[in-house]
Amino acid sequence: MNDNRYEHDRAARKIFKLRIIYNKKGCIAAGHCVLSDPYDFTLDEEFKADLKESKEGEGAQKGVFFKDIETTEPHLVMNVARTCTPKVIAVMDLETGKRIA
């Protein structure tokens, strides 16, 4: 049997388990997050970012949103954190517990 798959399809892709942390209080509505990652971010009526399907923190963390994702393409959300003008988006690796962006 002839295997016609491309070489890159044969390699098992690593699944990254990440947590997106977004502080909406500091958002200045620049919109870079939506351009970089339209899968996880959208804009609200004030043009501030919304982290889709996220949970808001309580108490002192009110206005901070959290979302855990599994992805084979972490560069999308990492680019969001790096291009965020006020630096209110962070990405944590859930396996190591370290901030990666």
N, C-alpha and C positions, 0 to 999 in steps of 0.2 A: 504494500500500500504506500502510495506517495504522499508525503506530508507537505502540503503547500502553504502552511502558515509562515508568516514572516518570522525572522529570527527573534525580534523583540517580543513577539507574542508568546514565545516559548518560555521565557523567563517568568517565574512567579513574581508578581509585584508585591512589594511590602505594603501592608496596610498600616497606616499611621493612626493612632488613637490620640486625638488632640482635643483640647478645651479652648474655645474662643472666649475671651473675656473682653467685654465692651462697656466702657463708662459713658453712657449717653449724656450725662451732665456736662461733660467736657467737649462734646461734639460741636464743631463750628460749621457744619453743613457744607463741607468742601466737596463731598461726593466721590472721593477717590476709592472708598471701599466698595461702592456699588459698581464702579468701572472695573475694579480688580477682581471682584468675586460676587457676581450677581446671583449665585446659588445660595449664598448665606446672608447677603445684605440687600435691603431695599430702602427706599426713602419714605418718610412719613409726610404729612401735609405741611410741615414746617421745613421740609428738605433735610431734616436730620436723619441719620441712619437708624434703621431698625435691624436688629439681628433676628432673622427669621427663626421661628420655633425655639426661642430661647426662654430661659427662666430668669426672672428678676430676683436679685438679692433682697434680703430683708434687713431692717434696722439700719445700721450704718452703711450697708451695701445697697440701699434703695437707689435705683437709677443705674446700677451695674447689672449687666445681663451676662448670662453664662450659657454656653451651648457646647455639648460634647459631640464630636463627629468622628467618623472613621472614613479615611480617604486614602487613595493610592496616589493622589496628587496634592501634597501639602503645600506646594509652592503658591497655590492660589491664595489661601488664607494667610500664609506667611508674607506675601506681597502686600496684602491689605494692612497688616500691622506695620510694615516698613514704610508704606506710603501715606499712612494716616498723618495728616498735618499736625494735629494737636497731640498725637501719640496716646490716644485713649483706647487703643485696641492692642491686646496681647494674645499670644498663642503659647499654650503650655503643652508639653509632651506628657500625656497621662501615664506612659510606661516608666519614664525616668523622673517625673515630677519637676522637670526643669523648664524654664521659659526658653523658647526657641525663637521667638520674634516678639 
